[in-house]
């Protein structure tokens, strides 16, 4: 009974993850955040995909049993990269966080080409190494990355505490909650894996894992259908000091003196312009408005 429930749930969860990941990766707007979320979902159910191949196509699975689609070291790092993309802080160097996952992929690819080498590596004689590298380290590694992601978000919130709109705050809070779920899930996974090594509770533990996997897949998929990249352009903040320096440099290089009266006149004009703008547009009634959006609207003729 439990085994049939496990098989049914695993199939449903895996198919849902594959469908939603393809929807996100192939989205018409080419939204990079959605594409990263889709890749994350595929990586997250890599183990399940191999299991489904083993159950439904055993002879075919035997030839591709080392198919490198299991990324034990790339789940939460992928979500961290997704987070940086959503916050507008993603750089090319951030993809170095996926180095352990790429090494894991390379090792799997070698075993795919040379299955006998893989059989020797996963043999009983290598059990201590396998327990450490596949059972203990991955959940700890991913839990640490989940905490690291939360700390990164908190840092951004401290840098620009007043620049998030209410909608953006909800999106950021969703990411934080998701990372907390990851942390709890991987801690429990570590404990359950250790228990599994010393008991015969395999089926119960597998059932728990597929339920938690289904919850996370559902949680991420539903959000992915409605998510949008944050409107915050952090690069503007990074360049403020540079712009101010350039403006000051230009002013100092001009031969015409700047009088105190002209400065005050400019301030008064800008003040009137801002007051008139808010009176005419009533933009302050929009819950999604941010300082960057106001600044952009003020610059338009």
Protein Blocks (a to p, Z undefined) as FASTA:
>chain_A
ZZmmmmmmmmmmmmmmmmmmmmmmmpfklpaklmmmmmmmmmmmmmmmmmmmmmmmmmlm
mmmmmccfbcfklmmmmmmmmmmmmnopacfklmmmmmmmmmmmmmmmmmmmmmmlmmmm
mmmklmmmmmmmmmmmmmmmmmmmmmmmmmmmmmmmmmmmmlccfklmmmmmmmmmmmmm
mmmmmmmmmmmmmmmmmmcklmmmmmmmmmmmmmmmmmmmmmmmmgccdfbdfklmmmmm
mmmmmmmmmmmmpmbdcdfklmmmmmmmmmmmmmmmmmmnommmpmkbcfklmmmmmmpZ
Z
